[in-house]
């Protein structure tokens, strides 16, 4: 088991435990919390074997309760959050209790926000079971739920006590979920390391378990490098949100029928084409990026049942908006974003340009 360090600001770090078949080691960091109760938040998609093994280990430390929510983005809602709040109170949660997020990104966001709100904040930690959660969403401090047309509209920054990543959990995932996770790895390759991008390209399309574990670990390390620069991710939107502007819009419109990574692959493909349209990027690079996604088995085209008007309407709710319309973070080349005359990253792209590019993405 390796222990990596994730910065959370003010020169403080939390541990990120990483390894294979390390569930029994969970007692070590769990014991240090001296919890009176553990409230394990999970969903219907997490395999029973994983739920059982984690709860057995935690029950050796303190009284353990498991609360299950329906799988899918629809659970990132006020109604589900309120039900969870009521359930933990009915089970006599205290300030000494600890929330455990056992699942993918939805569970992590729900459980993290529950912990942030309960008694003005109790402790929690992540045990992510999906690839996207292990390499991305569980690494950081963002906790949020969705609302109507927008993703992550209500939330706050609230750090876990630690993150516990067992790559063996990935063995239970359908191949579709592994491919979706690889979209985030490709993103980090584009933003931080062309060599890593090519490593993924060389391995595709037949990824064995050992390769997936190596790619996952490298992605985590790359994200932690960014977190060292800015633990709250506010200055890191370009690197962490590449493809997420269009991608989140597509994901919301499809109401959960597209996985997050699938939507982000579509978003990255579309947004690199916007960069070409503005003269920032060589046209050959989007073709390389799209080819890698297709080789992995990820979608690159906007689903035919989504209209451009729907995308524009959804962009109005983009959670990165400030007083101005939504900005696009556009690459010029590997690891290099386009900047304005003040050296800032982020372009206000004319609507007609976005529309023309989107028309070519079907």
N, C-alpha and C positions, 0 to 999 in steps of 0.2 A: 504493500500500500504506500502510495506517495502522498505527501502533504504539500499542497501548493498554497500560496498566500494571495488572498483577494483583498485589495484595499477598500476601505469604506469611509475614508476621509479622516482628517485630524490625526494623521500618522497612525491610524489603527488598521488592523487587518483581521480577516476571519480565515479560518482554515478551510481549504477545499480538499477533501479526502478522495483520492482517485485510485482505483484498482480493479482487479477481477476477483470475484467470489470473496468479497470482503464483508458481507452482511454481519457476520459474527463480531467483527471489529466495531460495529456501531455502538456497542455498549460503552466503549471508552469515552467518546465525546458526549454521549447521552448521560452518562453518570456524572460528568462534571457539572451538568445543569442543575442537579439536585431538584428535579421536578417532583411535584406531588402527583401530577397526572400528565399523561400524553394524550393529545387529541389528534389522531391520524386522519387527515383529510385525504380522500382518494376518490377515484371514479370507477364506473362500471367496466372500464376497458382495461384496467390494470389486472394482470393475471392473479388468480387466487393464490398461487404458489408464492408470489412476491409479497402479497399482503400478509399471508400467514407467516412467512419467514421474518419479515420486518417486525410485525406485531409481537411475535414470540420473543425476539431479542429485546424489544422495548419493555415488554411485560416483566422481564427480569430486573428491570431498573425501577419502574414505577407502574402504577395502575394505568392501563392503556385502553382507550376507547377508539373505535374506528367509525368514521362518518363518511358515507359514500354519496357522491353527487352523480348525476347523469354525465356521460362523456360528451365532449363537444363544446364549441365556443358559446353555445346558448347558455351554458352554466355560468359564464362570466357575467352575472347579472345581479341587480339589487335583490331580486326575489330569492335567488339561491343563497346569496350572502346573508340575507336576513334569516333564512331558515337555519343556516349553519350557526349564526349567532345565538338563536334561540336554543338550538340543540346543545351547544357547549354550556350554556347557562343552566339548562335543565339538568345537566350532568355535573353541576356544581364546580365549574371552572373557577380557579382563583388566580391571583397575580403570580403564583408560583407554578402555574400550569404552563405547558409548552405545546404549541401547535407543530405538527409534523406534516409537511406537504409531500405526499407519496403519489407521484403521478407525473403527468406532462405539464406543459406550460399553463394550461387552464387551472389545474389544481394548484400549481405554484402561486399563481396570481391570486386566486381565491383565498388560499390559506394564509398567504402573506398579508393580504389586506385585512382578513379576519383578525390576525394577530396584532396588526397595527392599530386596529380600532378597539379591541376588547380591553376594557379598563384603561383606556388611553395608551395601550401598548403592553403586550406580553411577549415572551420570547417564542421564536419558531426556528425550524431548520428545514432544509430541503433534502429529500431523497428522490431525485428525479429519475423517472423510468423511461422516458422517451429520449431519442437522440437530440431533438431540438432543445428539450429542457436541459439535458446534460451539458451540451456544448454552448448554450446561449442563454435561455431565459432564466435559469436558476443562478447564473453567474451575474450577480448585480443586486441592485436594491429597489428595482421598480416593481411595485405591486399595484394592480389595477383591475377594474372590471369594464365591460363595454356598455354602451348605451345607444339604443336605436341604430343610427347610421354610422357610428364611429367606434373604433377600437380603442380600448384603454383610456376612456374619457374621464373616469373618476378613479383616483388613486393617489399614492404618495410614495416617497422614497422611505424604505424601512428595511434595514439589513437583517438577514438571518444570522443565527449564532454560528452556523457552519453549513457547508454543503457536502453531502455524502454521495459520491458517484461510483456506482458499481457497474462496470461495463457489461457484466454478465446479464444484466437486465435487458440489454439490447437484443439478446438472443431470442427473446420472446416476441419481438416486434415483427409485424408483417414487413416484407421487403419494401412495400410502398412507403412506410414510415421511415425506413432507413434512407431511402432516396430523398425524402423530404428533408431529413436532417442534413444531408449532403449539400443542399442549397445554401445553408448558412456557412458551411465550410468553404464553398466556392466564393461566397461573399468575402470572407476573410482573406482568401487568396488574392482576390482582385484588389482589395484595399491595403494589404500588408505584405504579400509575398507571392510573386509570380512563380517562384519555384514550387510553392505549395499548390498553387493552381495546377501546375503541370504534373505534380505528383498525383493529384486527384484524377486528372485527365488520363494519365498513364494507367491507372488502376481500373478505370471504368471499362466495361460495365459490370464486370464480375468481381465484386468486392467480397473477399472472405472475411471471417470474423476478426482475424488478426489485423488486417488492413483497416477495417472500420474502427477498431480500437485505437490504432495509431493515428488515424485521421482525426478522431474525436479528441484525443489528447493534445494533438498539435493545435486544433481549433481552440480548445480551452486555454492553452498557453498564449495564443495570439490575442484572445479576448482579454486575458489578464494583463498583457502588455498595454493594452489600451486603457484598462481600468487604472493602471498606475499613473497614467497621464491625467485622468479625470474620473474619480470614483463614482460621480453622480451622472456621468454619461452626457451631460448637457452640451459639452463642447465636442462630443464624439459622435453626434448625429450622423455626419457623413459616413464614417466608417461602419457604424452599427445599423444605420437605417438605409443603406444602399438598396434600391429596389422596393423599399417598403411603402413609398408613397402610392405608386400604382398598385403594388402588391396587396397592401392592406385594403384598398378600395375593392379590388377583385375578390378578396377573401370575404369581406363583409357582404357583398352582393350575392355571393354563392352560398351564404348561410351555412357554412360548415361542410359543404360537399367537396370543397378543396381543402387540403391540408395547408397549414401555414407555409411550409417550405415550397409547396407546389405554387402557391400564389406569389411567393417572393421570387421564384425563378421566372415567372411571367413578368413580374415587375422589373427585375434586373434587365431582362431582355428588352423590354419596352424603353426603359430609361436610358440604356446605352444608345438606343436608336435616336432618342431625343438629343443626346450629346452629339451624335453624328450630324443631325439636322441643323444644329447650331454651329457646326464647324469646329467643335472642340476635339473630336475623336476621329481617328483613322477608321474608315468603314470596315476594315478587316477585323478589328477587335470584336465588335458585336457578333460577327460571324463565328469567331472562335468561342465566344462565351455561349452563344446559342448552341453550338455544336457540342460543347461539354455537357450542357444540360440535357440535350437530346440523347447523348451517349449514356448518361446516367439513367435516363428514363423519366425525366421530369418534363412537364408541359412548358412550352414557351409561347404558345398562342393564347390570346384572350378567348375564353369560351364564347361560342357563337350566340348564346342566349343572353349575353351581356351587351347592353348598348353603351355607346360613348357618352350619351347624356346621363346614364346611370352613374358612370365613373365620375363625371364632372360634379354631379350632385353629391356623391359620396366624398369627394375631395374637400368639400366645404367643411366636413367634420374631421379633417385630418388633425391629429392631436399635436402636430408640430407647428401648426399655424400660430402666428402671433397677430399683430395688427394688420399685416399684409396678407395677400393671398398665399397659398401653399408654395413653398420653395422646393425645387428639385436639387438634390445633391448629385452632381454630374461628374463622372470620371473623364479625364483626358486620356489617361493610360494607366497601366498597373501602378497602384500606390499613389497616383497623382490626381487630385481633384481640380476642377476648374475653379479659379478664384476671380473675384471682381477687382476693380481698381484699388480697393482698400485692402486687398488680400484676404477677403472673407469668402468662405465657401457657401454656395447657395444661389440658385438662379431663379428669377421670376420669369418663367417661359411664357411667351404669348400663347393665348388659348388656341389660336388657329394652328400654331406649330404643334402643340400637343395633340390636337384633333387629327391633324394630317398623319402624324406618326402612329397614333392609335389605330387609324384606319388600315395601316400596313401590318398591324399586329394580329390580325385574325387569320 
